[in-house]
């Protein structure tokens, strides 16, 4: 179906992407609505909200590029009838992505300790923001956001580009955002 451009609505691969994306969006929405009412350290609260908004924005960015306008769900739903959300225009989805990423940039730290590898950072939010602006053909804003990533001192380039692909340099200075996977109970 992919090779012949005859993709069907019941394709298992795209159905999985859709379901997994809205599962993540649902969890991010629950976090975004719940975290502000929790009595906790203010800086931790701000960071956790930034991480949730980053993940929601990244997920909507992937969805809108794959499917165009998609249902824009911004709060957890408790009423079964509220799940019938109409498709939003792609422009509305991009507007929300930009809002979430701008909040994430303002809320996230530049880096974490070694035990928190894979968490969203300011650089990751700026990097995705740059990609969003590239997609929207906003060249100057894309360049500006990419420049801000390069100004963060935790990032840099290896002298030998092949060093970027060595196992020992995983999550290295050229890595802006890497998803961490679990294998046999161990983080990789």
N, C-alpha and C positions, 0 to 999 in steps of 0.2 A: 504494500500500500504506500509506503513512504517512497520507494524507488519509482513508482509509476504515478505518483501524485493522485492516488485514488483513495485517500484516507477516508475511512468510514467513521461515523459517530460512535460506533460500538468498539472501536479499536482499544484493546486492553492496555497498550502502552500509554496512549493519551488519557484514557480513563484513570489510570493510576496517577499520572501527573496531576490531573484535575483534583482527584480526591485527596491526595497527599498535600497538595498546595492549600486547599481549603481547610484541611485539618490543622496545618501550621498557622494559617490566618486565624482560625478560631481560637487556638491557644494563645496567639499573640494578642488578640482582642481581649480575651479574658484577663491576661496579664495587664494590659494597658488600662482596663477599667478597674481592676482590683488593687493593683500596687499603690495607687495614691491614697487609698483609705487604710493602708496598713501602717501601724505605728512602728517606724523603723528609722535607721540612720538616713538622713536626708540625701547624702551623696550616693549611698547605695541605691536608694529609691530612684534617684535621677538616672543613674547608670542602668538599672534594670529596665526602666521605661525606655531608655535609649536603645537598649538591645532588642526589646520587643518591637519597637517601631522600625528598627533596622531590618529585622527578619520579616515583618509584614511588608515593608517596602520592597525588599529583595524578591519576595514571593510574588507580589503583584507585578513587579517588573518582568519576571519570567513569564507570568501568565499573559500579560498584555502583549508581549512580543510574540507569543505562540498563538493566541486566540483573538487578538484585537480587544475590543471592549468586552469586559467580563463583569459579572455581578460584583459590586463594590460593597462589601460587608465590613463595617467598622466597629461593631459592638456585638457581644455575645447575644444570641437570641434564645429566649426561653419559650416563646410561643411557636408552635409548629407551623402555623400559617405564615409567620414572619420569615420562614426559610425560602419562600418563593420570591426571591429578589430578582428584579429585572436586570437585564444587562445594561451596564453603564457605558457611556461613550468612552472611547480610548483616552480622549483628552481629560476627562474627569479622573480616570484611573491614574494618569500621569501626574495630574495636579496633586492627588493624594500621596503618590510616591515621593514627589518633591517635598511636600510638607513633612512626611515622616522622616525622610533622610536629613532634612535641615534640622529637625529636632534631635535626631541621632548624633549628628555632627556636634551639636552644642552640648550633648550629654555624655558622650563616651570618652574614655581615656585614650591616650596615644598608644599605650601598651599595657600588658598584664604580666604577672609573674609566670614562671615556667609551668606552673600547675594549671593555668587557665588558658592554654594555647587553644586557638580556634574561636575565642569569643570575639564578638564584633568590637572593633575599635574605631576611633575617629578616622583613621586612614582608610579603613574598609568602607565606612559610610561616604567619605569623600570620593573614593574610587568608584563606587557604584553611582554616586551622584554624577560623576564625570561621564560614565557610560550612558546614563539616562540622557544627559545633555547631548551626547554624541548621537543617540538614537533620535532625539528631537531636532537634530541638526542645528543646535545652538553652539556653534564652534567655539566662540570666545569663552562662554561659561564652562564648556567642557575642558578647555585648556586651563582656565583659572582653577578649577577643582583639581585637575591632575597636578598642577603646579603646587597646590596646597599639600597634596599627598607627599610630593618630593621634598617639601620643606620640613616634614616631620623627621626628626633625627634618627628614628628607629629603622628607617628604610634606606636602602642603598643598593648599589650594583656590585656584583662580584667582579673581580678583575678578570677572571677566566669564566666566561658565561657557562661553561659546563659544570662549574661548582654548584650552580642552582639545581642541578638534577641529582646530586649526591645525597644518599640517604642521611648522612650526618648533618646536612644543611636543611633538612626538612623544617618548615616554618622559619626559614632564614630571613635575612634582611631584604630579599627581593619579594618575599611573600607578604601580600597585603591582607588576604583573607583566605584561610584554608579550612575546610570542613574536616573535623577530626572523626575518624571512624573507630569502632570498637571491634576487636577480634579476640575471641576466647577470653572475654572479661578484661582484656588489656586495651588501653587507649593506644592508638597508633598515630 
